[in-house]
Every structure is written in structure tokens, then in C-alpha cells.
């Protein structure tokens, strides 16, 4: 699935993303890095365990 279609499915603004990041290539690169980054998992864990420090660092 293309990134723009994914953003449309979740109701997000793809054009705004591209504007903020500067290019579609950088938006795609950022999305791919997100898949291998453990920040989101750490954020979920921190929130579930009510560990504010872990959640804050992950965010």
C-alpha cells in the first residue's frame, strides 16, 4: 500500500505531512524507519504500565 493511501485510510492529511517533511521521498523514508523503531512499542508499554518516564522518552 502506498503511504498516501495509508494516510487516507486513517483519516490523516498526507499533503500536510509532505509539506512538513519537505518531500514525498523523505516522508516515505520516515515511514519505513518508523516500522523498525521501537519508540511506539515503548510508548505503549510505558502507558500500559503507567510509567511516565518511559512513555515520555518514547514520545
N, C-alpha and C positions, 0 to 999 in steps of 0.2 A: 504494500500500500504506500502511496506517495505521502509525504509529510503534509502537504496541503489538504489532502482528503482526510487524513487523520485529524487534523485540526478542525475541519468542518464537522466531522462526526462528534467531536467532544464539545462543539459549540464555541471554539476559540477563534481568535482573529489571526489568521495566518499572515495577512498583509501587514498587520501591526508587528508581528514577530520579525518578519523580514526587514521592516523599517528599523526596528530597534537593534537588530544584529548586523544590519548593513548589507546583507546579500542572502540569496537563497542557498548558495553554496555553504556559507557559514552556518545558516540555520540547520541544514542537513548534517553538517559536521557535529554541531552541538547536540542534535538529537541522537546521533549514533554514539557519542561519548556518554550521554545520559544512560544508555542501556547498559553500559559496563561500570557505571559509577555506583558505589554503594550508599550514596547520600540518602536516597529515598528510602531504602531499607532501614537505614539508621534512624531516619526521621520517624518512620512508622514504629520502630522498636521503642524509641525514646518517648513517643506519645503514649503508646500502649502501656509502658512501664512507668509512666508519669515521671520520667527522668528529663527534667527541663534542660540540663546541661547538654545531654546527648542530642536532644531534639534541636536545640539552638545551634549547636555546631553543625548538625546535618543540614539544617535550613540554610 
